[in-house]
């Protein structure tokens, strides 16, 4: 099979399942091709070293990377047309100790290409009402829980007159209505410098990617305290743990109490009809007065969904602790 046709087939299979990442990983005797979907990592196929290297070379050429460099890490981007869709791809390569390169493709979809569907249809409306308070809306949950997609859906529900500025590392979803800035330290585009630039644009809403260090934590809180509506995400197993995470990153509790308007814990759950839907629990700014309520509503919703036959007992038990 021609390399262009092989690449097109891999992309077709990945996009059909809205895969976020495609991995080309060298093993002892060949390469494994895997993709990361909402259901986890799935193996697509195996390739010989020769075919895999030709495919990686093709991708590197298309994304403007140095083809002869096979050891050092490289980053690149490309646009790929698949049927009527134009996909933005972010590429990352690095060579292992045997000189075999691995390649990871991140697929950046437009918001219309990936939507989160909720078990309770009124949950998004409830969040939209809370958004009138402005302040920080912190979305917690593991990777692949649909947190960023939910944030983008909420931000796009705002009036078109409102300016939405996203600072991300990296950009995960493309939305033409928003001003999207990507962190790039080698180009002096840090979280902090991009926030300064962003404030000059006088946005109404900030989306501050993932909180993963002291800098991003403090920037999210500062933006919320300055009167903006701020969305951000954090990897945590419950609302309480998300607050603990920010405290560990140096944010003072008094600042959190003043800045946080709502904490949203979200997971994508399998239904009894083989679909994926989002379950979320929303805890408002009174959280600090009742921390014992951490996952109380979450567990109540799980039991109700099981009783209604929407999810299985195995799923209810698997997600009991968040």
ABEGO torsion letter per residue (X at the ends): XBAAAAAAAAAAAAAAAGBABBBBBBBAABBBBBBBBAAEBBBABBBBAAAAAAAAAAAAAAAGBBAABAABBBBBBBBBBBEABBBBBBBBBBBBAAGBBBBBBBBBBBAAABBBBBABAAAAAAAAAAAAAEEBBBBBEBBGAGAAAAAAAAAAABBAABBBBBBBOBBABBBAABBBBBBBAAAGBBAAAAAAAAAAAGBABBBBEBBABAAAAAAAAAAAAAGBBBBBBBBBABAAAAAAAAAAAGBBAAAAAAABABBBBBBBBBBAAGBBBBBBBBBBAAAAABAAAAAAAAAAAAAAAAAAGABBAAAAAAAAAX
